[in-house]
Amino acid sequence: MTEKLGLSGRIAAGFQDNQLTPLLALAALLLGLFAVFITPREEEPQIDVTFANVFVPFPGAGSVEVENLVSVPMEQVLAEIEDVEHVYSVSRPGMSVLTVQFEVGEDRTESLVKLYNAIYSNQDWRPANLGIGNPMVKPKGIDDVPILTVTLWSKDEQRGGHELLKVAHALEAEIKRVQGTRDVYSIGGAKDIVHVELDPERVAGFGLTMEDLRMALNAGNDVRQAGALVANGEEIPVQTGLFLSGPQDVAELVVGVFNGRPVFLSDVSVVKAGSDQPEAYSWFASGPAHADGGHEQVGYSPAVTLAVSKKPGTNATRIAAAVIERIEQLKATHIPEGIETTITRNYGKTANDKATKLISKLAFATASVVLLVLLTIGWREALIVGTAVIITLMVTLFASWAWGFTINRVSLFALIFSIGILVDDAIVVVENIHRHRSLHPGPLAGLIPGAVDEVGGPTILATFTVIAALLPMAFVTGLMGPYMSPIPINASLGMLFSLAIALVLTPWLSNRMLANLPAHGSDEAGNSSLHKVVKRLMAPFLAQEGGRRARSLLYGGLVVMIALASVLVVTQSVVMKMLPFDNKSEFQVVVDMPEGTAVEDTAAVLDKLGAIIETVPEVINYQAYVGTAAPINFNGLVRQYYLREAGNMGDIQVNLQDKHDRERSSHEIASAVRDALRETATRHNASVKVVEVPPGPPVMSPIVAEVYGPNYAEQKKLGRKIEDIFKNTPDISDIDSSVESDARRYVIEVDRQRAALLGVSQSQVSSSVAMALGGEDVTYIHMGHEKEPVPVRLEVPVADKADISSVLAMKVRSREGVPVPISEFASVVEAPWDDAIIHKDLLPVVFVTADMTGQLDSPLYG
């Protein structure tokens, strides 16, 4: 070839006989294998979704005062932070909860440093004696989502959540030793306490008050290292006092003197060690699919769930497997006989299953392309194309790992999506080398540069055209952009590597495998079967005479087919959706009762909902959580379900059979059970939402209405009207709003003048009532071997909390030392519930949320 070669030809000429070419190919292959083994496998793409909750206490203040004195000033401070996308606040009586959401993709560490700097450099934002407490920051991110949950339960009715929690705490330290684990914690169960149930009448009868008991317990548990004595060349440490070491010590503590005799704490209370009074419930139950596996059906069983999260950048599959193996080993030592362990979440396994499935599809797609080349060109050509594709995929996987991506369904989908494009470069180059071989007899080494150069320009142009079409997707903002970014980035990298391999490796392989072979293995007259088929199909459209009519018919037919396809969309014969539903093995039922509902009543409603779930054939088991948050997933992280710890809130985590073992998809199952759950919930004045794991990045809710305005009361009224509109709209379900239900509260009003005359203060009343009703951990016992702190809690029995008059009968001590009943200077007033006030980006807002069902149901992203 005497013609001057372009860039493509020069590259081919330089590498077709170069000894570095096979070494480069081998290096690319090894790098890809390295990436396959080292790249973490995960369920979802790792996205830097950094946000934090800031809790600021303001004891005694109402919602409006908290809003004005805490939330609004804090919002202004937090909004000054660079790269903050949104600032939310919820102002409740006595507490402001602010949420700082950074822009997606911002580095977690840098973002939190900015947050802490903004908060602690503005500590003078309010007077020190105003009563506002110090802010407490709780950061959250993708790595806080547990990859594994293990539920402990027992068929033994004598074992409850208290006993299960002890076992769970013992397992926490053992599991934490597994390399790669980040946070290991327990959900459910009642903690160990020494409960001091006060008898208000006996306390008053002995002339004592709540404050006297608090002081006696603190004084009796004061132990110090008092220094040392030095004598005769020896230093002897001195300790003063001994700690309270158990319930007996607490019961025998002298708290006062009456008629010359000591008054023991046991004289005015019942002291007992054991489990705390339940303020949250969690239980485990099985479904029909559990029995199908040959296991005994499990009804209501108290449960405690161990949640395990992983460190950033580690392999979820390996860590989950290691933790499960460790738990099996601990069954002989740390888990007593009769306590069962059930894996209720294993994102390591699901991530590995999805990765394995997608890799098999990738292999199938590659094999299909190679087979097509084999049938149309030849087996040597197919081998060349197959080698080029495999090396392209390997080096793309390495580049993906170097870029920071993990092996997940999105990153692997990018390779499957682009496999048809990746093979084009190698096929075009190989086929043109064959064409030149048939047209120009002579040594193949002399023909290859010209053949590659002839198609190199268009191949380079086509490659960058595809990249130009894909790459803008990498710059989409919000959650969707980083979530889907592996697709444009991996596909673009794959295209670049495919082009490089087509220009470097393909000529080298062709020079060695095709040098002595005829092109296409057919004669020059074009008598091959494939040529005959193509000629028969295409000749009518290419002919000079009569071809115009055939081409017109072809164009007209294409236009008609496009029009008919468009009509299918208009008539909704074909429904267009943003994303298809994923077929997960879990879904969640979120229950909200009216504000003020007792935790026991909420648990009763969840028990009835659980009975419905137990009838679903595909359900293996479920875990119910009342008054405490269920283990969050990525969806729950974004929706902040970890804050659902009130007594009127509950969650049911439902686990289904593997999708290969059932006919219905998880979406079909969730849709089928939604009406029955809603009907039962409505009868008990509850709001229920069936929450599925979305196929893409999570959002607050598929449908969200935000109501803004100058008057918050009117905003809430409008929010209720929007709720009614949603309820009357077909196919709209799971409707909820941030407007709280009407409820009541009691306010103990202290007559300050009369209290002053009696020598008592409002502070004494607040302290005593809070101790009696809410309980106060006055001190802690020290047994010397406890792994969790054991508090000594003072409060009145549950039965005495039913009547406010028993609270008013309690006494506080005057300045003269005389006990005075609270009822002598205080009265009770009933008032409406102090509703929370919600802000978004410094503006009061009311949220109304809903989901969509029916034929047009689809995951929505805005």
Secondary structure, 3 states (H helix, E strand, C coil): CCCCCCHHHHHHHHHCCCCHHHHHHHHHHHHHHHHHHHCCECCCCCCCCCEEEEEEECCCCCHHHHHHHHHHHHHHHHHCCCCEEEEEEEEECCEEEEEEEECCCCCHHHHHHHHHHHHHCCHHHCCHHHCCCCCEEEEECHHHCCCEEEEEEECCCCCCHHHHHHHHHHHHHHHHCCCCEEEEEEECCCCEEEEEEECHHHHHHCCCCHHHHHHHHHHHCCCEEEEEEEECCEEEEEEECCCCCCHHHHHCCEEEEECCEEEEHHHHEEEEEEECCCCCEEEEEECHHHHHCCCCCCCCEEEEEEEEEECCCCCHHHHHHHHHHHHHHHCCCCCCCCEEEEEEEEHHHHHHHHHHHHHHHHHHHHHHHHHHHHHHCCHHHHHHHHHHHHHHHHHHHHHHHHHCCCECHHHHHHHHHHHHHHHHHHHHHHHHHHHHHHHCCCCHHHHHHHHHHHHHHHHHHHHHHHHHHHHHHHHCCCCHHHHHCHHHHHHHHHHHHHHHHHHHHHHHHHHHHCCCCCHHHCCCCCCCHHHHHHHHHHHHHHCCCCHHHHHHHHHHHHHHHHHHHHHHHHCCCCCCCCCCCCCCCEEEEEEECCCCCCHHHHHHHHHHHHHHHCCCCCEEEEEEEECCCCCCCHHHHHHCHHHCCCCCEEEEEEEECCHHHCCCCHHHHHHHHHHHHHHHHHHCCCEEEEEECCCCCCCCCCEEEEEECCCHHHHHHHHHHHHHHHHCCCCEEEEEECCCCCCEEEEEEECHHHHHHHCCCHHHHHHHHHHHHHCEEEEEECCCCCCCCEEEEEECCHHHHHCHHHHHCCEEECCCCCEEEHHHCEEEEEEECCCCEEEECCEEEEEEEEEECCCCCCCCCC
